Amino acid sequence: MKIDWEALGSVFGVSLVVTVALVALFTLGIVGLSRQERATAQGGSAALAVTGAYACFAACAAAVTYGIYLIVA
């Protein structure tokens, strides 16, 4: 059995980058929701922060769904 180390390294690199990107997107979503809570507590409106947070969460869900599709297909 011969292991293709280049392909294994490529898969590791891509998975590392995608994981970091998903964590960053999720973190941005959490930050957006916390800004919304802060603005609500101060009596303001933070519709843009909430919209951005939901967009980040939707992008995370789409990436996870696409990953599951790649595994199943």
Secondary structure, 3 states (H helix, E strand, C coil): CCCCHHHHHHHHHHHHHHHHHHHHHHHHHHHHHHHHHHHHHCCCCCHHHHHHHHHHHHHHHHHHHHHHHHHHC
